[in-house]
Amino acid sequence: MAFVPRFLPLMLFTKREIPEWFNEWMKYVPVSLFTALVVKDIFIDSATYQVMFTQIPEMLASIIVIIVAYRTRSMALSVIIGLLGVFLLSLAIHV
């Protein structure tokens, strides 16, 4: 059943030329989705859907990751630094 939704667009768009404006627009989709997921996880409480500013280690680690990602352009390094940052900052704040 999962095969049809994946195969149908492939069949429809294989022989068509995709407009340039659509390709330009699609460049922003991964960044937008990733940003929405991260912001929701850090700033929105899942139970009450209210904005919160209580997850200090995650906020600080996200700032560090933004700087590392901007300077290095390395996804792997950014993820590793982010995980280490959250771990170390959580230890430091809860001690």
N, C-alpha and C positions, 0 to 999 in steps of 0.2 A: 504493500500500500504506500510506503514511503517513496517508492521508485517513481511514481507518476509525477508528483510535484517537482521532482528534480529533473526528470527527463523532458517534460513538456516545454519548459523555457529553452532548453537546449535545442529542441527540434524547431521551435518557432524563431529563434534568433540566430541560428547557425548561418543561414544564407542572407540575412539582412545586415545592412551596414548600420551600426549604431551611431546616432548623431553625436557630434563633438561636444555639444552643450551637455548631453547626458553623461558622457565620460568625465567631463570637468566636474559635474555635480556629484558623481559617484565617488570622487576622490575624498570627499568630506564625510562620507557615511561611516567608515570605521572609526575615525576620530570622534565623531559625534556620539556613536553608540558607546564607545569606551568611556567617554566623559560622562555620559548620562549614568552609566552603571557605577562609576567611581563616586560621583557626587551623591547619588542616591544612597550608596552604602555608607558614606562618611557623614553626611549631613541630615539624612531623613531617618526617623525612627520607624521601623517596620510595623510596630504594633499600633502606634497612634497617628502615623503619617504627619508628624510635626517636625519642624526644623529643630535640630539640636546642635549644640556646640560642646558636647561632652567627650567626644572621642579625640582627645588631644594627641595621643601617639600617632593615630592614623592621619590626622591633619598635618602634623609635622613631617611624617614620613612622606606624605604626598608632595609636600613642598620640595623635599630633598630629591624625590624621584623626578619631579618636573625639571629641576636644575640638571640632574644627571642625564636625563633623556635629551634635553635640549643641547647639552654640550657634546655628548657622545653619539647620539642617534642610534644607540644600541638597545634593542628591546630586552635582550637577555640580561645585560648589565643593569638595566632599570628595574627589572623584576627582582633580581637578586638583591640589589640595594634596598628596594622597597620592603622586601620580606625581612631583611636584616634590620632595617630601620624601625619597622613596627615592633619586632621582637625586642630590640635593645631599648627602645623608648618605652615600651610597656613595662619592661623590667625596672627601668629607672624611675618611672612615675609611681609604680605600685610598691616600691621598696620603702 
